[in-house]
Every structure is written in C-alpha cells, then in structure tokens.
Amino acid sequence: MLDQPYMTDLIEANSMGHEPHKIHIYSASWGPTDDGKTVDGPRNATMRAIVQGVNEGRNGLGNIYVWASGDGGEEDDCNCDGYAASMWTISINSAINDGQNAHYDESCSSTLASTFSNGAKDPNTGVATTDLYGKCTTTHSGTSAAAPEAAGVFALALEANPSLSWRDMQHLTVLTSKRNSLFDAKNRFHWTMNGVGLEFNHLFGFGVLDAGAMVALAKKWRTVPPRYHCEAGAITQIHRIPSSGSLYLPIKTNACKGTDTEVRYLEHVQAVITANASRRGDLELFLTSPMGTRSMILSKRANDDDRRDGFTKWPFMTTHTWGEYPQGTWMLEATFNSQESRTGWIKEFSLVLHGTKDPPYQTLSPASPHSKLAIYLCSWGG
C-alpha cells in the first residue's frame, strides 16, 4: 500500500478491506504526519472499510486492526491521529527495555497497551526482523515495531481460541497487560487506577502486553455480551474558554437507561467536539467520568499554531474508563496551557458511550485473586 507514488482514500480502503475473511489481523504502522501540528484521520471510504471489517470480517467475528500510536514524541498527541484514536483499532505504544518511554512516544487517552521495541543503551536490542534487502536487522524500533509485535501476540491468542471477536481481543488486552516497571522518564504521567480498579497510564495504556497471560485467558474466554452505542447528551451552544482558568461543561446522563441501547459497563468513550482557538496547540481538554476518572483527551502541542480550522466534530476517545459505570455527570474541562493570552470557544460537545448492558466477565473465574479480572469483579461485587 505504501509503495505507491501517492496515497488516496480508495487505496487505503482497498488495503483495509483486502480479503477480510482470509486475513485475520491487519498491522498498520502508518498514519498522518507526526509533525505535532496535523489533525487528520481516515476518509469516508477507509472508515467504511474498517467498520465493515470489524462487523463482517473473519466471518462475522471482526478483523483485528492493530495501529502504531505514532512517533511524534512529546510534542504530538495521538488523539489527533484519527486512525490510532479510532475505537475500531487497537492502538499500541512502545517502551524501552528498561521500562521507560522512548523519546519518540506520543501520549494519548486512546492508547490501549504497549510493547517493548528497543533497548536503552544497546542499539542492537531493537526488534529482530527482516529488512528490505533480504537480510536480518536487530535495529528496527519505534511504534512501527511495537504494533506488529502486538499483532504477533494477538495471533497467538487467536491460535489458542479462533472464536475470539475483535472486541474480545480488546478486553483481553485490557485484562492481561501489565504495569511491570513501565514509567514516564520525565515524570509527567503517573499510573492511575480507574473507578473499577484497572490501572492505566497516559503513555502506556493498560501496560505492556503479556503474551503468556493473554493466551492462558484466551483459552477459557467466553465472548463478551453485545455492544451498544449510547448518545448520552450534547451541549450545542457556544461557550468561551477563558484565557486563564478553565471552562467546565457538564453532561448528566442516565446512559440510555430503559432503552435498547443502555450501557452499564463501559468500553470506549468519545467526546465529539467542535472548537476553535487563537492557537489550537495551546488548548488542553480533560474528560472526567462519574466515577472520578480524569482523562486528558487533548494535550498541549507546541508546534500546532493553527488559528483557523480548530476541531470540527472531532471524536476524542478515551479507554481509561474501561469497565466503569457510566450513569451520572461527565465533565469536560477546556483550558489553555500558555503564558500568552489566548481566546477560544467550544461550539459543540456531545458524549457517546460504548459498552454492554450485561456484565462482560460473569462466566469467567479469575486464575489469581490478584489478577485484574479478580480486582474488576470485586469492584462490581462479583
């Protein structure tokens, strides 16, 4: 696909929808330019191909789309990459073998997990693979190496249990990824526990993949209940963001209770936002759940000096509230991270909840009382 003189929506769509019943896992280590100022994502045909893949691919179980979270470094935010931030994809970041993040790692609330992709001191401790010239290399690194490494782990899980759906794979990733010794070298992002006891990090998602644990749980896995899409509320009048301080916009929701699309156990949450600012890169956005989990859904981007386009119905996504109970008040906070005086507006904010009405793990028994599954079931009184 990348070996073309140019890229079009149709070329991308044909790649994402190529032989969806024969190809189980698509590994993608590409996306919008990692320059810290681009906001871009899949066009209509590509989005349709991916949605069709998760709904119909693999004879209805859904294709697994694994996406590199991007190599834009701390100046970029992968929630501005509509491929990596899509709920249809599993976004993978990377870590160095001593546990710290790599200098090229982007951070965002849509990253689900990480893998190790290169060494701290020895340049020859990258991912070993074939190169372009028929030889081997041990210097492949970046999230471009992390994503295919994750795809290999998911392939092992599918080998152990071929009936896993695309959503089962995401649940398995959340439940078996490990915090291990992962840490933010600059001490910006700390490990935090969400409302149901699952630890997450803004850089690493729910941790580094554990292939052994994933395969073991995959063998006894039972497919999760149906997923629903709840449009939980919207604010459509214009609100000004103060040049100092914050704008707070609450949405109180019953999470579609009493309807066919009720959500009681969260998976992905989207804040679909239309906003503009005198300098887009200084805008920061936070979303806090009714259970108190605060996700940074947009961070400062020093290179983004846009003052014209802003964000138009952009779906900022968080995985950090995974498993939580969504009823109550959700709070959007908008603020400028700048020493200069900035002006801006939130023109529209709608909240979309994705998840299940029925408990997702009621047929599973934890292998250990200290496992994430045990902690999660305990938080729900299970």
N, C-alpha and C positions, 0 to 999 in steps of 0.2 A: 504493500500500500504506500509506504513512504518512498518507494523507488520511482516516483512519478515526477515529471518536471514541475507540476503544480498540484495543489490539493483542492478538491471540490467536495461539496456535501454529498454528492452521489457516490464518489469514490469511497468516502468514509462509510456511507450507509451500506454499500455493497460489501465492504470488508466486515462490518459488524453483523451483517446478516448472511454471511457466506456459510453454506452447509450447516445450518443450525441444529440439525438432528445428528450429524456426524461429529461436529466439533463441540465438545462439552465446555471447554474453558477458553476464553479469549483473553490474552495478556496484552495490555496496551501501555507502552512506556512513551507516550507522546501526548501532546495537548497544546493549548495556547502558549504563546511565547512567555518564557519565565523571566520577564523583564521588570516585574514589580509594578507595572502600570497597565497591563492588559486585563480587561474583563471580558471573557469570551467563553463560549460553550458550544455544544453540538447544535447544528441547524436542524430544520424540521425533518428531513429525510433520515438523518443519522439518529435523531431521537426516536423516531418511529421504529427504526430497525432495532434499536436497543430494547425498547419497550416490547416489541414483538418477540424479541429473543427471550426476555425473562418470562413472558406469558406463554409462549408456544414452543420455544426451543427445547431440545432434549426430550421431545415427545411430551411436552407439557410440564416437565419439571423445571424448565427455565435454564437458559445459558448462564454461566458464571462469567461476569466481566470484571477482570482484575485490573485496576488502574494505578499507575505510579502517581503519587501525590504531587510530584513536581520538584524541580531543582532550583527554585528561585531564591532559596536562602531566607534569612530573616526579614529581608526587605519585601517579601511577597507573602500572599495569603492564599492557600489552595481553595478557599471558598469562593475565590474569584475565577476559578477554573471549573466551568460547568460540567466537564467530564468527570474529574476526580470527585467533585462535590455532589454528584448525582446519587440518589438513593438506589438506583438500579445497578450501581457499580460497587465493588469493594476497593476502597482507596487505601493504598499501602505506603507508609513512610519507611525510612531506613534508620538504622542505628549503627554505630561503630562497635567493634568487638569488645571495647572496654565499657560499653553501656551508654556512652554519651551520644548526643545527636551529632550528625555530620554538619559541616558548615553550610552545605547546600540544602539542608532540610527546610521545607516550608512547614508552617504550622496552620492548623485549622480544625474546626469542630466536626468536620465531616470525615476525617481520617478514622478508619476502623481499627487498624493494627499496624505492626511494623515487622520488618525482618532485619537481620544483620547483613550489611552489604559491603563493608570494607574495614581494614584494620587501622588502628590508631597510629601506629608508628611504622609498620612494615607495609610498603606499597604493594607487596606481593600477597597480601592477605585479603584481596578482594574476592569476588565470586569467580570461581573457575568455570570457564565455558569455552565454546569455540569462538574464534574470531572470524573476520571477513575473508581471511586468506587461507582457510583450510587448516589452521593450526589452533593451538590452545592458548588461552590467556588466563592469568590469575589477577589481572588488574581491573576487571570490569567492576564498576561501582555506581553509586548514585541510586536514586529511587528507580532508575531504569533497570537496575539489577535486582532491587528489592521486590518489585512487582512480579517478575517471572519466578523468583524464588518462592513467593507466596503461592503462585499458580501451581508449582510443583507440590506444595503441601496440600492444597485443595484437591489435586489429582489423587494423592494418597488417600484422602478422606472418601473421595468418590469410589475408589477401588474397594475400600472397606465396606461402603454402603452406596451402591449405584442409585438408590432411590431418593437420595438427598435432593431437595429442591434448592433453588437459588437462595431462598430465604433461610432454609435450614443451614446453609453454609455461612450466612452472616451470623446467625445465632451461635453456631459452633465457634466462630471466630471470637465473638464476644466472651463466651464462657470458658474458652481454653487458653486465650492469650495470657501471657504472664508479665507482671511488672518487672520481675528479675532485678537487675541492677541498673535499669534504664534511668537516665537523669538528664536534665537540661543543663548543658555546660555553662550557660550564662545565668542560671538560676531565675529565669523568668516564669517558667511554667512548672507548677508542682503537681504531684499526684493528688487527686481529689476523689472522694467517694460520693457517688450519686445517691439518690434517695432510696435505692434498694440495695445498697452495699457494694455496687460494682465500681472498682477503681478505674479512673481514666486520666489521661494526660493530654494536654492540648497539642503536644508534638507527636506522641506515640500512639494515640488512640487508647485501646484497651490493653496494649502491651505488645510484646514480641510473640510471634506465632510459636506454639509448641506442637510440633507435628505428632509426637507420640500421644499427647493428651487428646489432640483432635481426632486422631484415628480411633483411639480407645472409646471416646464418647460417640463417634460416628457409628460404631458397630452396634450400639444399643439405642440409637436415636429413633425417636418417633416424630414423624412430620408435624411441624407446628400448625396450629389452627389457621383458618382463613384470615387474610389480612384485609383490613378496612381502611378507607380513606375518609377522614372526617374534616370538613371545612368548619373550623372551630370558632371563627369570628373574624371580623375585619374592622379596621379604622380607616375611613376614606377621606376625612377632612385634613387639610394641610396643617401641620404643626411645625413651628420654627424650632430649630436646635440652637440653644444659647451658645454664645462664643466662649463662655466659661460656665462650668457646671454641666448638668445633664438634662435631657428631655426623657421623661418616663411615659410610656404608653402601655396601659394595662388592657388585656383582653381576658374577661371572665368567661369560662366555658364549662358546659356540662359534658363535653366530649361526645356530642351527638347521642346522649343517653336516651333510651327509649325508641331509637330509630334503627334502621337496618345497618347503619354504618357506625354504631357505637364502638369506641375504642376505650379499653380499660387497661391494656398492657402495651406500653409504647415500644415502637421500633424507631423509625425516623421521624424527626420533626422539622418542618420547613417554615421559616418566616419569609414570606414573599413580600419584598419591599421595593417601593418606588421612592427614590430620594435624590436630592441634588445638594451640592455644596460648592462653595467658592474654591475649595481644594479637596477633591474626593479622597486623596490619600491620607488626610488627617482625620477622617471620620472613623470612629470605632463604634461597634454595635455589640450589645450583650443581650442574651435572652435568658431569663430566669424562670424555671418551672415552678408549678405549685408546690413541689416537694423541696424546693430551695436550691436546685442545681443551676449554677450560673455558667452559661456557655458564652465564650467570646466568639460571635459569629462573623465578625469582621475586625481585623487588627489594622493598626496604622501601617501605611505603605509609603515610605519616604519618596519613592520615585514616581508616584501617581499624582500628577499635577492637573488632572482633568478638572475643568470647571464648567463643562458644557453637557456631557452625556449623563453623568451620575449613574444611577442604577434604575432600570425600568423593569418592574415586576420580576426582580432577580430573586431566585429561590435560595436563600441562605439556609444551609442544612446543618443540623447537629445530630450526632449519635450519642451524645453524653447523657441523655435522659433515658437511655435504653432500659426497658423493663419497668419504668415508673408509671404511677397512676396519674392520668392527665387532667382530671377534673379540678377546677379551681381557677386561680388567677395567674396568667402568664404575663410577665413584664418585659417589655422591650426598653432598653436604655440606649440612647444615642448621645455621643459626646465627641468633642474634638480634642485630639491629643496633639496640641500645638502651642507654641509660645506666641504665635501670631493670632490676631483677631480673625475668626472665620465666621462665615454665615452659611446656613443650610436649612433644609426643610425635609421632613418626612411627609410625603404626599399620600402614601398608602401603605398599610401594613395589614397583611392577612396571615392567619395562623392555620397551618394544615398539619393534622396529626395522622400518623400512620401506625397501625399496630393491630392487635387482636382483641376481640371481646372476651374470648375464653383464655384461661391461663395456658401459657405456651409449654410448660415443662411438667405438667401434672402426672404424666406417665413415666417420668424418669426418677430414678433413685440415685443420689449422689454417691460417688465412689469413696469420697472422704468428707468428714464433717467440716473440713477447712476449705473445700473447693468452692469456686464461685457459684456453682449450681446450688450447693448447700446453703451458702450465705443468702443467695437470692430467694430460695424457697422459705428460709427462715424469716426473711423480711416481710414476706406475704403471709406468714403464719402457716406455711405448708410443711 
